[in-house]
Amino acid sequence: MLADGERLSRLWRYVFAQMLDDYTSVLHHAGISAAAQMWTEEPRGTGDSRVDATFAAMAEYLARRDGWTPPSWARLSQREAWPWWFVTDLRGLHAQALVESPSSFRRRGVFITSGALDRA
């Protein structure tokens, strides 16, 4: 998607939301150990620091939420977004995202609103 020039907000919707759905399904059906195992291997770099930072933020967020140890690759300093990434394209929501982003995202320069991680 990056190579095709897709907007990053679409990447959030089609990659990260799907990853969250997949993780939740594994967590529900196979348990915490199996779900945590999905995050063991470091994802290849994408060439975009914002996307790479988001993988790390998501891994740490899920680990803390569900009680497993975050993978060591998620703590690497190169997993920080520059420039910062406000996932929403709606600039009017950027201030809200600054406040509502979970710390694992905020520390890496990725800003989301509170509903961004909610799944139906």
C-alpha positions as CSV (number, residue, x, y, z in Angstrom):
1,M,0.0,0.0,0.0
2,L,2.9,2.4,0.8
3,A,4.5,1.6,-2.6
4,D,1.2,2.4,-4.3
5,G,1.1,5.8,-2.6
6,E,-2.0,5.1,-0.4
7,R,-2.8,7.6,2.3
8,L,-1.5,6.5,5.7
9,S,-5.1,6.8,7.1
10,R,-6.1,4.0,4.8
11,L,-3.2,1.9,5.9
12,W,-4.4,2.3,9.5
13,R,-7.8,1.1,8.4
14,Y,-6.7,-1.9,6.3
15,V,-3.6,-3.0,8.0
16,F,-3.6,-2.1,11.7
17,A,-7.4,-2.6,12.2
18,Q,-7.1,-6.0,10.6
19,M,-4.1,-6.9,12.7
20,L,-6.1,-5.9,15.8
21,D,-9.0,-8.1,14.6
22,D,-6.7,-11.0,13.9
23,Y,-5.0,-10.7,17.3
24,T,-8.4,-10.5,19.1
25,S,-9.6,-13.6,17.3
26,V,-6.5,-15.6,18.3
27,L,-6.7,-14.2,21.9
28,H,-10.4,-15.3,22.1
29,H,-9.9,-18.8,20.6
30,A,-6.3,-19.8,21.6
31,G,-5.5,-17.6,24.6
32,I,-2.9,-15.0,25.6
33,S,0.2,-17.1,24.8
34,A,-0.8,-17.7,21.2
35,A,-1.9,-14.1,20.7
36,A,1.4,-12.8,22.2
37,Q,3.3,-15.2,19.8
38,M,1.9,-13.2,16.9
39,W,4.2,-10.3,18.0
40,T,7.4,-12.3,18.6
41,E,9.2,-11.6,15.3
42,E,10.2,-8.1,14.4
43,P,8.3,-6.9,11.4
44,R,10.5,-5.8,8.4
45,G,11.0,-2.1,8.1
46,T,8.5,-0.5,5.8
47,G,10.6,2.5,4.8
48,D,8.2,4.8,6.7
49,S,9.1,5.5,10.3
50,R,5.4,6.3,11.1
51,V,4.3,2.8,10.1
52,D,7.2,1.1,11.8
53,A,6.5,3.1,15.0
54,T,2.9,2.0,14.9
55,F,3.8,-1.7,14.8
56,A,5.9,-1.2,18.0
57,A,3.1,0.9,19.7
58,M,0.5,-1.7,18.9
59,A,2.7,-4.5,20.2
60,E,3.4,-2.6,23.5
61,Y,-0.3,-1.5,23.9
62,L,-1.6,-5.1,23.5
63,A,1.1,-6.5,25.8
64,R,0.3,-4.1,28.6
65,R,-3.5,-4.4,28.1
66,D,-3.5,-8.3,28.1
67,G,-0.6,-9.0,30.5
68,W,2.2,-10.3,28.4
69,T,5.8,-9.1,28.0
70,P,6.3,-6.7,25.0
71,P,8.8,-7.9,22.5
72,S,12.3,-6.4,22.7
73,W,12.1,-5.0,19.1
74,A,9.2,-2.8,20.2
75,R,11.6,-0.8,22.4
76,L,14.1,0.0,19.6
77,S,14.7,3.7,19.3
78,Q,14.3,3.6,15.5
79,R,10.6,2.7,16.1
80,E,9.6,6.3,16.5
81,A,7.6,8.3,14.0
82,W,9.1,11.3,12.3
83,P,7.3,13.4,11.4
84,W,4.6,12.6,13.9
85,W,1.6,10.7,12.6
86,F,-1.9,11.8,13.4
87,V,-3.8,8.8,12.1
88,T,-7.0,10.8,11.4
89,D,-6.9,13.0,8.3
90,L,-9.3,15.4,10.2
91,R,-7.1,18.1,11.5
92,G,-9.8,19.2,13.9
93,L,-9.3,15.9,15.8
94,H,-5.5,16.3,16.2
95,A,-5.8,18.0,19.6
96,Q,-8.1,15.3,20.8
97,A,-5.7,12.6,19.6
98,L,-2.8,14.3,21.5
99,V,-4.8,13.9,24.7
100,E,-6.4,10.5,24.1
101,S,-3.5,8.4,22.6
102,P,-2.4,5.6,24.8
103,S,1.1,6.2,26.1
104,S,2.7,3.4,23.9
105,F,1.5,5.4,20.8
106,R,2.1,8.9,22.2
107,R,5.8,8.1,23.1
108,R,6.5,7.0,19.6
109,G,4.8,10.0,17.9
110,V,1.7,8.2,16.7
111,F,-1.6,9.9,17.7
112,I,-5.0,8.3,17.7
113,T,-8.3,9.1,19.2
114,S,-9.8,6.9,21.9
115,G,-12.1,5.1,19.4
116,A,-9.3,4.1,17.0
117,L,-8.7,0.8,18.9
118,D,-12.4,0.0,19.4
119,R,-13.6,-3.0,17.4
120,A,-17.2,-4.1,16.9
